Amino acid sequence: MSTILIIDDDESFAETLEIYLSELNYKIIRTGSGRTGIDILEAQHPDLVITDLKMPGFSGLEVLQKSREIDDSIPVVLITAFDDMETTIKAMQSGAYDYIEKSLEFERIKAVVKRALESKSLSDRLVVAISEDTTEFNIENSLIGKTNVMKDIMKSIGKISSNRVNVLVQGESGTGKELITKIIHYTGITKKQPFIAVNCTALSENLLESELFGHVKGSFTGAVRDKKGKFELAGEGTIFLDEISEISQNLQVKLLRVLQEREFERVGGETTIPMRARVVAASNRNLAQLVEQGKFREDLYYRLKVFVIDIPPLRERTADIPNLVVHFLKKINKELHKNVWKIPYDVMEMLQHHDWIGNVRELENTLLQGVVLSKGDVLEEEYILLRNSLSQKNGYPDLTKMTLAEMEKRHIKAVLESVKWDKREASRILGIAKTTLYNKIEGYGLTAESE
């Protein structure tokens, strides 16, 4: 039988609440003093605390603070007759499980109590208890996976990183192609040299050519000064060409020449510049098939694939999911200053049986949303928003019926709210420039008060 401590100086309401919860087979301890309530909590460690917000001498927020110091696994529900938004926010930031307006709508209170006690129960039967690891993230241990295919990839990286051979990384979107490239770069002879990434789909053909090779002043309209290209900026480091399959046939010819001759000229220039960087190209499409279809040059393909790494989709290495979850929760908790360290068995099973069309990136984003929504230290099932999942029964939208724009809007808003609208911190977590974040906030009409 679960024990609930009720702290409320409104004797009439507290007595009514005690009778109602007792009929639901909960053991009730009741007091009208916040200070006495803390003494009871310290001595008896109840499963749940329900406390009034405004009480003489010792407020509900003080009870919450002391409760967290005594045993932060005990959920605390604040209840008040006053609908105060500022206090609500402060209570949730301080670690309250929930904050509800005092009323005689006991069905609502019953639902909150049930959820809170389930959360406490889950906290006591964990599949993983993640310790607060404050060790700085480093690129060498960021490739998570113990399956044979991931071990083979790690062995390949060990061979590649000691030289500057061209590498082709292939895999579905979200499998971690750029991460693999960074590990190659930062674990070998190039680790002290520049790492330059280029998204080949982000620019038009002319702009991409200028971006890659640079240009001289006056070579085209808008070229008001000389500009170094990415190949030049990479020096003796690594240049990462993401989505290489999308470049035009004309640019394929120019890139082939660079790889063959190991030199290039800026757009409009005549001076030859040596190319000393390692080239890593990535694609989520099968380049060999594109060659057969005449959409990609065969000679360029063979120049790029001196060494090939094929990254499997997450659905083919589900045994790695528990380790990935632990890794991402450490990262997310650190970024958001949260303490969601525990994962119930049923949640981990749900994560392992999901198809993860968006691969590792989708898993990380799902965990980020779950951490933002969680009220305690347990990653609860109701906050894991999966496509076509059982979480729909809790009233969350079906992600398969949402546009990408709507999903992006919701995700950006969740991150902004989690960092109290600190746009610099939000842009860092989202991995986008601050100007891009401002444009998206304006484009989606997001405000701190928006729903």
NORVENHU-V829288 format. One record per backbone hydrogen bond with DSSP energy under -0.5 kcal/mol. NH is the residue of the N-H (numbers start at 0). CO is the residue of the C=O. If there is no record, write none. Layout:
((NH:CO) (NH:CO))
This chain:
((3:26) (4:47) (5:3) (5:28) (6:4) (6:49) (7:5) (7:30) (10:8) (13:9) (14:10) (15:11) (16:12) (17:13) (18:14) (19:15) (20:16) (21:17) (22:18) (23:20) (24:21) (25:20) (26:1) (28:3) (30:5) (36:32) (37:33) (38:34) (39:35) (40:36) (41:37) (42:38) (43:39) (44:40) (46:2) (47:2) (48:74) (49:4) (50:48) (50:76) (51:6) (52:78) (54:52) (57:55) (59:52) (62:58) (63:59) (64:60) (65:61) (66:62) (67:63) (68:64) (69:65) (70:66) (73:70) (74:46) (74:72) (76:48) (77:75) (77:97) (78:50) (79:99) (83:81) (84:82) (87:83) (88:84) (89:85) (90:86) (91:87) (92:88) (93:89) (94:91) (95:90) (96:75) (97:75) (99:77) (101:79) (105:103) (107:104) (108:104) (109:105) (110:106) (111:107) (112:108) (113:109) (114:110) (115:111) (116:112) (117:113) (118:114) (119:115) (120:116) (121:117) (122:118) (123:119) (123:120) (124:120) (124:121) (126:342) (127:342) (129:127) (129:340) (130:128) (132:130) (133:131) (140:137) (141:138) (143:141) (150:146) (151:147) (152:148) (153:149) (154:150) (155:151) (156:152) (157:153) (158:154) (159:155) (160:156) (161:158) (162:159) (166:278) (167:306) (168:166) (168:280) (169:167) (169:308) (170:282) (174:171) (179:175) (180:176) (181:177) (182:178) (183:179) (184:180) (185:181) (186:182) (187:184) (188:160) (190:187) (192:189) (195:193) (195:237) (197:239) (199:197) (199:241) (201:198) (207:203) (208:204) (209:205) (210:206) (211:207) (212:208) (213:209) (214:226) (215:266) (217:222) (218:215) (222:219) (223:221) (226:214) (228:212) (229:210) (230:211) (232:228) (233:229) (234:230) (234:231) (236:233) (237:193) (238:277) (239:195) (239:237) (240:238) (240:279) (241:197) (241:239) (243:240) (243:281) (245:242) (246:243) (251:247) (252:248) (253:249) (254:250) (255:251) (256:252) (257:253) (258:254) (259:255) (260:256) (261:257) (263:272) (266:213) (268:265) (272:263) (274:261) (275:273) (277:236) (279:238) (279:277) (280:166) (280:278) (281:240) (282:168) (286:284) (289:285) (290:286) (291:287) (292:288) (293:290) (294:289) (295:289) (300:296) (301:297) (302:298) (303:299) (304:300) (305:302) (305:303) (306:165) (306:303) (308:167) (310:169) (310:308) (311:309) (315:312) (316:313) (319:316) (320:317) (323:319) (324:320) (325:321) (326:322) (327:323) (328:324) (329:325) (330:326) (331:327) (332:328) (333:329) (334:330) (335:331) (336:332) (337:332) (340:338) (340:376) (341:376) (342:127) (343:378) (344:124) (347:343) (348:344) (349:345) (350:346) (351:347) (352:348) (353:349) (353:350) (358:355) (359:173) (360:173) (360:357) (361:357) (362:358) (363:359) (364:360) (365:361) (366:362) (367:363) (368:364) (369:365) (370:366) (371:367) (372:368) (373:369) (378:341) (379:377) (382:379) (383:380) (384:382) (385:383) (388:385) (391:388) (392:389) (393:390) (394:391) (395:390) (398:396) (400:397) (401:398) (406:402) (407:403) (408:404) (409:405) (410:406) (411:407) (412:408) (413:409) (414:410) (415:411) (416:412) (417:413) (418:414) (419:416) (420:415) (421:418) (422:420) (425:421) (426:422) (427:423) (428:424) (429:425) (430:426) (431:426) (436:432) (437:433) (438:434) (439:435) (440:436) (441:437) (442:438) (443:439) (444:440) (444:441) (445:440) (449:446))
